[in-house]
Amino acid sequence: MWEDLNKQAVALFQSGKYQEAMDTAKQALQEAEKDFGPDDPRVARCLNNLAEMYRAKVRYADAEPLWKRALEIRIKALGQNHPDVATSLNNLAGAFFEQGKFAAADELFKKATAILEKALGPKHPDVATSLLNLAALNRAMGRLPAAKPYYERAITIQEEAFGPDNQELGETLNNLAGMYESQNRFRDAEPLYRRSLAIAEKAFGPFHPHVASSLNNLASTLVGMGNYEEAETLMKRAQDILEKNFGTDHPMIATGLENLAEFYGGIGKPEEAKAFRDRADKIHAGVRA
């Protein structure tokens, strides 16, 4: 009963029926407490489920006590070093991160990572996920040198666990490249962006929006390196992909056109820049109408 209600709550939430979903999740929690008692790990699952719904609606004050209770239940029932305890720590840390409580998030992310390394081994994919949490946190705090080894360890784990063409690996490569680009380390970013692009093309095909995003990321770094000719080719290819997927009047198309206008303006081609800017303005005017 409780498990069916939990699944129903998730389905309702995914379909946009948020209040009904949360009410159903509360029912699932009540059923689990009645069937198994207040300190059962299945109760913790229900608490976590409801907390994630609150988190999605940015209701952290409602979510936090549920996560803390779920954590206490799991520690008591499963022991300090169980992977489910790490999950609860990561959930709570993620909420702290989103609220800008970086010191609290850092402590919990590190605890979660240590638990997963001990329970699953240092090369498990779940460890990579936890390392990426730490990388993102350190990056948000401006501690870029501290973020780098977390990214690198995660990449090594993902390559060994999934192979060189994995989508998660491609995303991690893209994130590390983005950090390098933010430091104007374009020559470090370029090969990572190229690998990420190759993975996206293999995983999704050459005309997928993810490929367009990868093309634009690489183009941005090539602009930073002064390789305007290749950057132009990649940006136009990305724009063609987006127009094939979304049509010529979608707001996303306007964003791409604005990027092209900025690019042409930056390399001293005002007429081309104006043409793309005018197209973008027409799309925006149509959306407002």
Summary of the structure (lengths in Angstrom):
residues: 289
radius of gyration: 22.9
end to end distance: 49.2
largest distance: 71.5
contacts: 972
relative contact order: 0.05
helix: 84%
strand: 0%
